[in-house]
Amino acid sequence: MTDGLRERKKRERRAALIDAAQAIAGERGLPEVTVEAICARADVSPRTFFNYFGSKDEALLALDSFQPPPEAIETFVAGGPTGRLLDDIGALALAGLERVGEDRDRVRRALHLIHTHPALQAGHVRWMERRRAEGLALTRRRLGAEDPRADVVAALMPAVALVTAERMGRPGADPDTAAQIRATVAHLRDVLAP
């Protein structure tokens, strides 16, 4: 099996697990979503499930879809792609959102679940905190470990991606991810420097 085929099969299995979790939540309600039910619907073993997700909430929320590719992360750390910090946060968020691609409907369903089921908000908060911690590490690599701006930049990074994703999930929203990121960064710039 080639690496390309192996990766495609992994993506398909991951998508099947997310779809199963979200379908069960939609059809039978959140209390009926269990790892066992997800596995039965996706026709995989619990061991396989845990190769992809740490919990049923992770499968429901599909939030790992937002992770930017390694080359975008390294470009950010190196001071790029523009050299303007706020624009580069937007570029990093765009790189993560562009990876969403075929997961766009799954992410929309996840955002709907977060808004309609308060029990899932804790998982969402944990995801935001992990993204903030990762962003802090990246920002310290870019700005230096002692730069006082690093904490603020790290807090903005997941917020830019999340606000953009939520806007894209609204009915009639512009489907152009880059345009949505630019709008989010422009609004952020307006707020920070009126």
C-alpha positions as CSV (number, residue, x, y, z in Angstrom):
1,M,0.0,0.0,0.0
2,T,1.4,3.4,-0.9
3,D,1.7,6.2,1.6
4,G,-0.9,8.2,-0.5
5,L,-3.4,5.4,-0.3
6,R,-2.8,4.8,3.4
7,E,-3.3,8.5,4.1
8,R,-6.5,8.6,2.1
9,K,-7.9,5.5,3.9
10,K,-7.0,7.2,7.3
11,R,-8.9,10.3,6.2
12,E,-11.9,8.3,5.1
13,R,-12.0,6.3,8.4
14,R,-11.7,9.5,10.4
15,A,-14.5,11.1,8.4
16,A,-16.7,8.0,8.9
17,L,-16.2,8.2,12.6
18,I,-17.1,11.9,12.7
19,D,-20.1,11.3,10.5
20,A,-21.3,8.4,12.7
21,A,-21.0,10.4,15.9
22,Q,-22.8,13.4,14.4
23,A,-25.5,11.3,12.8
24,I,-26.2,9.5,16.1
25,A,-26.4,12.9,17.9
26,G,-28.8,14.2,15.2
27,E,-31.0,11.1,15.1
28,R,-31.1,9.9,18.7
29,G,-29.7,12.8,20.8
30,L,-26.5,13.5,22.5
31,P,-26.9,11.0,25.4
32,E,-27.1,8.1,22.9
33,V,-23.6,9.0,21.4
34,T,-21.2,6.4,22.9
35,V,-17.9,5.1,21.6
36,E,-19.6,1.7,21.1
37,A,-22.4,3.2,19.1
38,I,-20.0,5.2,16.9
39,C,-17.9,2.1,16.3
40,A,-20.9,0.0,15.4
41,R,-22.2,2.5,13.0
42,A,-18.8,3.1,11.4
43,D,-18.0,-0.6,11.5
44,V,-14.7,-0.3,13.3
45,S,-13.3,-1.5,16.7
46,P,-13.0,0.7,19.7
47,R,-9.3,0.3,19.4
48,T,-9.5,1.8,15.9
49,F,-11.6,4.7,17.3
50,F,-9.0,5.6,19.9
51,N,-6.3,5.7,17.2
52,Y,-8.2,8.8,15.8
53,F,-9.9,10.4,18.8
54,G,-9.4,10.5,22.6
55,S,-13.1,10.7,23.3
56,K,-16.6,10.8,21.7
57,D,-16.7,14.5,22.1
58,E,-13.5,14.9,20.0
59,A,-15.3,12.8,17.3
60,L,-18.5,14.9,17.5
61,L,-16.6,18.2,17.4
62,A,-14.1,17.4,14.6
63,L,-12.1,20.3,15.8
64,D,-8.7,18.8,14.8
65,S,-9.7,19.7,11.3
66,F,-8.3,23.2,11.9
67,Q,-4.7,22.2,12.4
68,P,-2.5,24.1,9.9
69,P,0.1,22.0,7.9
70,P,3.7,21.9,9.2
71,E,5.0,24.1,6.4
72,A,2.6,26.9,7.3
73,I,3.6,26.7,10.9
74,E,7.3,26.9,10.1
75,T,6.6,29.9,7.8
76,F,4.9,31.7,10.6
77,V,7.7,30.9,13.1
78,A,10.3,32.2,10.6
79,G,8.5,35.5,10.5
80,G,6.3,35.0,7.4
81,P,4.6,35.0,5.1
82,T,4.2,38.8,5.2
83,G,6.3,39.9,8.2
84,R,3.2,41.6,9.6
85,L,2.1,39.7,12.7
86,L,-1.6,40.2,12.5
87,D,-1.7,39.3,8.8
88,D,0.5,36.3,9.5
89,I,-1.9,35.1,12.1
90,G,-4.6,35.3,9.4
91,A,-2.4,33.4,7.0
92,L,-1.9,30.6,9.6
93,A,-5.6,30.5,10.3
94,L,-6.3,30.3,6.6
95,A,-3.8,27.4,6.2
96,G,-5.8,25.6,8.9
97,L,-9.2,26.4,7.5
98,E,-8.2,25.4,4.0
99,R,-7.4,22.0,5.3
100,V,-11.0,21.8,6.5
101,G,-12.0,21.4,2.8
102,E,-14.3,18.4,2.6
103,D,-14.8,18.6,6.4
104,R,-16.6,21.9,6.0
105,D,-20.1,20.3,6.6
106,R,-18.7,18.3,9.5
107,V,-17.4,21.5,11.1
108,R,-20.7,23.3,10.5
109,R,-22.5,20.4,12.2
110,A,-20.0,20.5,15.1
111,L,-20.5,24.2,15.6
112,H,-24.2,23.7,15.6
113,L,-23.8,20.9,18.2
114,I,-21.6,23.2,20.4
115,H,-24.3,25.9,20.3
116,T,-27.2,23.6,21.0
117,H,-25.6,21.3,23.6
118,P,-23.9,23.1,26.5
119,A,-22.3,19.8,27.6
120,L,-20.1,20.0,24.5
121,Q,-18.9,23.4,25.3
122,A,-16.3,22.1,27.8
123,G,-14.7,20.0,25.1
124,H,-14.7,23.1,22.9
125,V,-13.0,25.2,25.7
126,R,-10.4,22.4,26.1
127,W,-9.7,22.5,22.4
128,M,-9.4,26.3,22.5
129,E,-6.9,26.1,25.4
130,R,-4.8,23.5,23.5
131,R,-4.7,25.7,20.4
132,R,-3.8,28.7,22.6
133,A,-0.9,26.8,24.2
134,E,0.3,25.6,20.8
135,G,0.0,29.2,19.5
136,L,2.0,30.4,22.5
137,A,4.8,28.0,21.8
138,L,4.8,29.1,18.1
139,T,4.7,32.8,18.9
140,R,7.5,32.5,21.4
141,R,9.6,30.8,18.8
142,R,8.8,33.7,16.4
143,L,9.1,36.6,18.8
144,G,11.3,35.2,21.5
145,A,10.5,33.6,24.8
146,E,10.4,36.8,26.8
147,D,8.3,38.9,24.4
148,P,5.3,40.2,26.3
149,R,3.1,40.2,23.2
150,A,3.3,36.4,22.9
151,D,0.4,35.7,25.3
152,V,-1.9,38.1,23.4
153,V,-1.0,36.7,20.0
154,A,-1.5,33.2,21.2
155,A,-5.0,34.0,22.4
156,L,-5.9,35.6,19.0
157,M,-4.8,32.6,16.9
158,P,-7.6,30.2,17.7
159,A,-10.1,33.0,17.9
160,V,-9.4,34.1,14.3
161,A,-10.0,30.6,13.0
162,L,-13.1,30.0,15.1
163,V,-14.7,33.3,14.3
164,T,-14.1,32.8,10.6
165,A,-15.4,29.2,10.7
166,E,-18.6,30.3,12.6
167,R,-19.2,33.1,10.0
168,M,-18.7,30.6,7.2
169,G,-21.3,28.4,8.8
170,R,-24.0,31.0,8.6
171,P,-26.7,30.8,5.9
172,G,-25.7,32.7,2.8
173,A,-22.1,33.3,4.0
174,D,-19.4,34.0,1.5
175,P,-17.8,30.6,0.8
176,D,-14.4,32.1,0.0
177,T,-12.3,31.2,3.0
178,A,-9.5,33.7,2.2
179,A,-12.1,36.5,2.0
180,Q,-13.6,35.5,5.3
181,I,-10.1,35.4,7.0
182,R,-9.3,38.9,5.6
183,A,-12.6,40.2,6.9
184,T,-11.9,38.7,10.4
185,V,-8.4,40.2,10.5
186,A,-9.7,43.6,9.3
187,H,-12.3,43.6,12.1
188,L,-9.7,42.6,14.6
189,R,-7.4,45.4,13.4
190,D,-10.3,47.8,13.7
191,V,-10.9,46.7,17.3
192,L,-7.2,46.8,18.3
193,A,-6.2,50.0,16.6
194,P,-9.3,52.2,16.1
